[in-house]
């Protein structure tokens, strides 16, 4: 162990640790979950410190030698090379100050090493140099926006676009297949299987649009507001230049917050995005569960779809295969909805000039994005790509549907049609058989009205 000092005094720190006294205190103070702040947020903190070293150098506030060393150390944080030096629990101080100081200390010590010094050197100071022009109160909100939007634009949205394309392709493939629709879990009028899948594709398309719209607020970065939004102790150009620098580093467009007081006091941008992700989760759960039910069987279920077999389904029943990919996505969606509840509570916990649920919001928002990305990827690749329909199974059940009588209503009226449906149900006959036996319509007209594909109309198909 070595002895590190901060404004509260001395703290023992492991000899090989790049962090300092403030991090060591936080490790002692917050043994809550054993879960750290995560790779994405650590990386975002590294990007902010890297950008700050360049901006402060260009503004003439940081010596080029120090800026170079800090930038190189921060780049190692971005790359994930120093993750083991970020040991603080995610359930910590509500501002995330402990994790901001963790980054400052690690980068300062690593910068000293890069300059040829030992860990006892103060040539690079965590506050005066690495945190120059910054406060935890603007760094952590900015890191949340940075980490979330980069994940969304580079991982989630491309995955959702692949999912939407796969669903659209199935809509085209399945369009020739006419089946019976279901409302209230009961037989309804005919629908083409392709129309059903076009609805799925449209749900994902709308979810993508919601996420893109919510992302616009995440583009605003709180950095430059320092402690309470006034920008005390930072250069007036710092926030704008940081947004430009971070846009270049990430390849994702960011801008300085239009109002720094809003950007630090509230977390509505995260709450809104979480709501959009929850909306996506609701759509995905419906899609996955419908496909799961439509593939139920293989002999005594609905059996309209044949899902790819990816693993044995039972430890006791030989030959059983379960819809595990759909279920995995459903589980992920359920967790996303739960995370949204925590984020909503986090958004409510903003007092005066600062939200004090920032690590919780960061953890849950990033987790939502990762779960949805991973769940949608396997759903597309391991289920949708190999998904097939069973046209013969579908056709065998179509003629027995009592709701087919709806097609006769314009010609014979609702009451007469209801009598035919009741008679068919009582006798076990089909609608066609009862109507033909009663001679209610000429044969050609009866066949025209009971044509299943005609009853599916033209709406909602691809």
C-alpha positions, -999 to +999 in steps of 0.1 A: +000+000+000+010+036-005-004+067+012-025+092-009-038+125+003-068+146-005-085+175+013-098+153+040-064+137+049-045+105+042-058+073+027-040+040+020-042+029-016-029-003-032+006+002-047-005-007-082-037+013-083-038+044-105-066+059-085-061+081-054-076+090-020-110+101-032-116+069-051-103+048-021-128+066+002-156+059-022-147+022-024-150+021+014-182+041+015-203+024-011-200-014-009-236-017-022-240-040-053-205-050-065-215-035-098-194-007-113-205+022-135-198+001-166-175+002-197-197+027-216-197+054-189-160+049-181-153+053-218-175+084-220-156+099-191-124+092-209-136+109-240-147+140-220-112+142-203-095+137-237-116+164-253-110+188-223-073+184-225-073+195-262-098+223-257-079+237-226-047+235-245-061+254-275-075+280-252-041+285-237-052+273-202-031+240-201+005+236-210+010+215-242+032+190-224+005+183-197-023+183-223-005+157-244+001+134-214-035+138-201-048+132-236-028+100-240-039+087-205-075+096-213-073+077-246-062+046-227-094+050-206-115+053-237-099+021-251-107+002-219-071-005-209-075+010-174-110-004-165-096-022-134-088+011-119-125+021-117-137+001-087-165+024-074-200+009-070-227+024-093-249+031-063-229+060-049-231+097-045-261+109-066-240+134-086-215+108-097-187+129-082-169+098-069-167+084-104-156+118-120-128+120-094-120+084-100-114+093-137-095+124-128-072+105-104-065+076-128-058+099-157-036+122-136-015+093-123-012+076-157-002+110-172+025+113-147+038+078-156+038+088-193+059+118-183+084+096-166+074+103-130+062+081-101+027+079-086+038+102-057+043+130-082+018+159-084+031+172-117-004+164-131-031+173-106-065+155-109-085+187-101-063+215-114-053+199-147-075+169-156-107+185-143-098+220-155-129+240-164-152+211-153-174+200-124-189+166-117-222+184-121-217+190-158-193+161-166-216+133-154-248+145-172-227+150-203-212+115-200-247+100-198-258+118-230-225+109-247-226+072-238-263+067-245-265+085-279-233+068-292-247+034-283-280+043-298-267+056-331-239+030-336-255-001-322-292+000-315-306+019-345-286-003-371-299-034-352-335-021-353-332-013-390-320-049-397-350-062-376-374-040-395-360-051-428-363-088-418-399-083-408-407-065-440-391-093-460-413-119-442-443-097-449-436-101-487-428-138-484-459-146-464-483-123-484-498-152-505-509-170-473-544-163-461-552-172-425-578-164-398-573-133-378-579-133-340-593-107-317-599-112-280-581-146-286-612-156-307-615-164-344-620-132-365-622-124-402-594-135-425-561-117-428-530-124-449-500-136-429-480-110-448-504-083-435-498-095-400-461-092-404-464-058-421-479-047-389-449-060-370-426-041-393-445-009-389-443-012-351-406-013-353-405+015-379-425+038-356-403+028-326-372+039-346-388+072-354-396+078-317-360+069-307-345+093-333-368+121-321-358+115-285-322+115-294-323+152-304-324+162-267-295+138-259-274+158-283-273+187-259-243+184-235-242+200-200-204+204-202-195+241-197-220+247-169-196+237-141-213+236-106-247+251-111-250+260-147-233+295-146-200+283-160-180+296-131-142+289-134-144+278-171-138+296-203-169+310-220-161+290-252-154+258-233-188+242-237-192+250-274-157+238-282-162+206-261-193+197-281-173+201-313-144+181-301-166+153-287-185+152-320-152+146-338-141+120-313-173+099-314-186+105-350-219+115-335-231+151-336-234+169-302-240+205-293-237+227-263-268+227-241-291+256-250-297+262-213-271+249-188-295+252-159-319+228-175-292+205-186-279+200-150-310+205-129-332+180-148-328+147-166-358+149-189-337+140-220-328+106-204-364+101-191-378+108-226-354+084-243-361+058-217-398+062-225-391+057-262-371+026-254-399+013-232-423+019-261-400-002-283-399-029-256-437-030-256-438-035-294-411-061-293-428-081-266-460-081-286-442-092-318-421-119-300-451-132-281-473-134-311-447-153-331-442-176-301-480-183-299-483-187-337-455-213-335-471-232-306-474-270-310-460-287-329-492-308-331-517-294-306-510-257-308-517-231-335-488-243-356-491-216-382-454-207-380-424-230-378-396-215-357-360-225-362-348-251-337-318-238-319-315-260-288-332-289-269-362-276-249-365-299-219-344-318-195-371-345-191-391-345-223-370-359-253-375-341-286-392-310-271-381-277-287-391-244-272-392-208-286-362-198-266-351-169-288-385-152-286-385-157-248-350-142-244-362-111-262-393-110-240-372-112-208-350-084-220-381-062-228-395-069-193-362-056-178-363-025-200-398-017-187-385-021-152-355+001-159-378+028-172-396+029-138-362+034-120-353+061-145-386+079-140-380+079-103-345+092-110-359+120-131-383+130-103-354+133-079-340+166-092-336+193-065-328+229-073-297+230-095-288+193-097-303+159-103-289+135-077-298+102-093-273+104-121-254+071-117-287+052-114-301+069-146-268+062-164-268+026-154-304+019-163-304+038-196-273+022-209-285-012-198-318-006-217-299+001-249-276-029-245-305-053-237-326-041-267-296-042-290-286-078-280-322-091-279-331-077-313-299-090-329-305-126-318-342-123-327-334-113-362-305-137-368-316-168-349-354-166-354-366-143-382-341-153-408-351-190-406-388-185-398-412-204-420-450-207-423-470-239-425-495-231-453-512-265-452-518-263-415-532-228-419-554-238-449-568-268-430-583-246-403-595-216-424-627-231-437-639-240-402-639-204-390-674-191-381-663-155-387-663-161-424-700-154-423-691-117-420-685-117-457-722-125-463-736-096-442-738-071-470-759-095-490-782-111-464-780-088-433-765-092-398-793-112-383-796-139-410-758-142-410-758-147-372-784-175-376-761-193-401-731-190-378-751-205-349-763-233-371-728-240-383-715-240-347-743-263-335-739-289-363-702-287-368-706-277-404-688-249-422-704-216-430-702-225-467-720-258-461-749-243-442-753-213-465-753-237-495-778-260-479-802-232-472-798-218-507-796-182-495-775-170-525-767-182-560-736-204-559-713-180-578-723-151-555-718-173-524-683-183-536-674-148-543-685-135-509-668-164-491-635-160-510-610-156-481-584-135-500-612-111-511-621-107-475-585-095-466-589-064-487-559-043-497-551-025-465-519-030-445-502-052-470-467-046-485 
